[in-house]
């Protein structure tokens, strides 16, 4: 299915990406300044700060390269790489990852990698106090069933995200805080499916997509 992206959506995604990079890159700069200011050579704490922040910035860039860029549309590598990217991306938010996908699922279409990473990012947004994100993809009776579950205290669909997932939402209503939901649904629709949301238990939210064979 051909999906056209409005320029405003691209701008909002770029804003989100830049926002997520400002923090760690700024911390790298702070660490370097601390090392330059000391009279006793490089500070161990400053080195650790710069190192951790540089790693986080790199993790975010690699995650977004596949989730937003062309690289995720034709990813043919081991899905363990996607798991590692998700772990690095989730680390600052105190969100643990349970990744049950083994290798590349049978019959996985081009774009499934992009879908999985966007579902992870969307699920993480629903965990204001941290928690766990579980990723599962399996061959069901009607096709490849993919689900990502967010579990944690206060886990629920954010109020501003609801309209972004609704039919007929206007791009003018989107913001950097809810564009992730809108974009994730577009990714699912481009694969010929749609994004479903339900609450399997208290403090739990499930996003699921069924890719019919």
C-alpha positions in Angstrom: 0.0 0.0 0.0 1.4 3.4 -1.0 1.3 5.9 1.9 2.2 9.5 1.4 3.7 11.4 4.3 2.8 15.0 4.8 5.7 17.5 5.2 4.5 18.4 8.6 4.8 14.8 9.8 8.4 14.7 8.6 9.1 18.0 10.4 7.5 16.6 13.6 9.5 13.4 13.4 12.7 15.5 12.9 11.8 17.6 16.0 11.3 14.5 18.0 14.7 13.0 16.9 16.5 16.3 17.6 14.9 16.6 21.0 16.1 13.1 22.0 19.6 13.9 20.9 20.0 17.3 22.5 20.2 15.8 26.0 23.0 13.3 25.5 25.0 15.5 23.1 24.7 18.4 25.6 26.0 16.0 28.3 29.0 15.1 26.1 29.8 18.8 25.8 29.5 19.3 29.6 31.8 16.4 30.2 34.4 17.8 27.8 34.2 21.2 29.5 34.7 19.6 32.9 37.8 17.9 31.6 39.1 21.1 30.2 38.5 23.1 33.4 40.3 20.8 35.8 43.9 21.5 36.9 44.6 17.9 37.5 44.0 16.3 34.2 40.9 14.5 32.9 38.4 13.8 35.6 37.1 10.2 35.9 33.6 11.4 36.5 33.7 13.7 33.5 35.1 10.9 31.3 32.3 8.6 32.4 29.6 11.3 31.7 31.0 12.0 28.2 31.3 8.3 27.4 27.8 7.4 28.6 26.2 10.3 26.8 28.1 9.6 23.6 26.9 6.0 23.7 23.3 7.1 24.3 23.4 9.6 21.3 24.8 6.8 19.1 22.1 4.4 20.3 19.4 6.8 19.5 20.7 7.6 16.1 21.0 3.9 15.2 17.5 3.3 16.5 16.0 6.1 14.5 18.0 5.2 11.4 16.0 2.0 11.1 12.7 3.2 12.6 12.3 6.4 10.6 14.8 5.9 7.7 14.9 3.8 4.6 17.2 1.3 6.3 14.3 -0.2 8.2 12.2 -0.7 5.1 14.4 -3.4 3.7 16.2 -4.7 6.7 17.4 -8.3 6.1 19.7 -8.8 9.1 19.4 -10.8 12.2 16.6 -9.5 14.4 18.9 -9.8 17.4 20.3 -6.5 16.1 16.9 -4.9 16.4 16.7 -6.2 20.0 20.1 -4.6 20.9 19.0 -1.3 19.3 15.8 -1.3 21.4 17.7 -2.1 24.6 20.0 0.9 24.0 17.1 3.2 23.1 15.0 2.2 26.2 17.8 2.4 28.7 17.5 6.1 29.8 13.7 5.6 30.6 14.2 2.8 33.0 12.3 0.5 30.7 13.4 -3.2 30.4 12.9 -5.1 27.2 11.6 -8.7 26.8 12.3 -9.7 23.2 10.8 -13.1 22.3 11.4 -12.9 18.5 13.9 -15.5 17.5 15.8 -14.8 14.3 13.8 -13.3 11.5 10.1 -14.5 11.6 9.0 -16.8 8.7 7.4 -14.8 5.9 8.5 -11.5 7.4 7.7 -8.8 4.9 10.0 -5.8 4.1 9.2 -3.2 6.7 8.5 -5.5 9.7 11.8 -4.3 11.3 10.6 -0.7 11.0 7.2 -1.6 12.4 8.7 -3.5 15.4 11.0 -0.6 16.4 8.2 2.0 16.0 5.9 -0.2 18.2 8.7 -0.3 20.8 9.0 3.5 20.8 5.2 4.0 21.0 4.9 1.5 23.9 7.7 3.2 25.8 5.8 6.5 25.6 3.0 4.9 27.6 5.3 4.1 30.6 5.6 7.3 32.6 7.3 5.6 35.5 9.2 3.0 33.6 8.4 -0.7 33.4 8.7 -3.4 30.8 8.1 -3.6 27.0 7.5 -7.1 25.6 7.9 -7.8 21.9 6.4 -10.9 20.3 5.9 -11.9 16.7 4.5 -15.3 15.6 2.7 -17.1 12.8 -0.9 -17.2 13.7 -4.0 -18.7 11.9 -4.4 -15.7 9.6 -0.9 -14.4 9.2 2.1 -12.9 11.1 0.9 -11.6 14.4 3.0 -8.9 16.0 2.4 -7.4 19.4 4.2 -5.1 21.8 3.0 -4.8 25.4 3.8 -2.0 27.8 3.6 -2.9 31.4 4.3 -0.7 34.4 2.7 1.6 37.0 0.4 4.1 35.3 0.7 2.4 31.8 -2.1 3.7 29.6 -2.8 5.3 26.3 -1.8 8.9 26.8 -4.6 11.4 26.2 -2.8 13.3 23.5 -2.0 10.0 21.7 -5.6 8.9 21.3 -6.5 11.4 18.5 -3.3 10.6 16.6 -4.5 7.0 16.3 -8.0 7.9 15.2 -9.4 7.7 11.7 -9.5 11.0 10.0 -7.0 12.8 12.2 -5.7 16.0 10.6 -1.9 16.5 10.4 -2.5 19.9 11.8 -3.5 18.3 15.1 -0.3 16.4 15.5 2.5 17.4 17.8 6.0 16.1 18.6 4.4 14.3 21.6 1.9 12.3 19.6 3.4 12.0 16.1 4.9 8.6 17.1 1.5 7.0 17.3 0.4 8.5 14.0 3.6 7.4 12.2 3.5 3.9 13.7 -0.1 3.4 12.4 1.0 4.6 8.9 3.8 2.0 8.9 1.3 -0.7 9.8 -1.1 0.5 7.0 1.7 0.5 4.5 2.2 -3.2 5.3 -1.5 -3.8 4.5 -2.7 -3.9 8.1 -3.7 -1.6 10.9 -2.7 -0.9 14.5 -5.0 -2.2 17.2 -4.8 -1.1 20.9 -6.3 -2.9 23.9 -5.7 -3.3 27.6 -5.0 -7.0 28.5 -4.6 -6.2 32.2 -4.3 -3.3 34.7 -1.3 -1.2 34.1 -0.8 -2.9 30.8 -1.3 -1.7 27.2 -1.0 -3.8 24.0 -0.3 -2.7 20.5 -0.9 -5.4 17.9 -0.7 -5.7 14.1 -1.7 -8.7 12.0 0.0 -9.1 8.6 -2.2 -11.4 6.6 -0.4 -13.8 4.3 
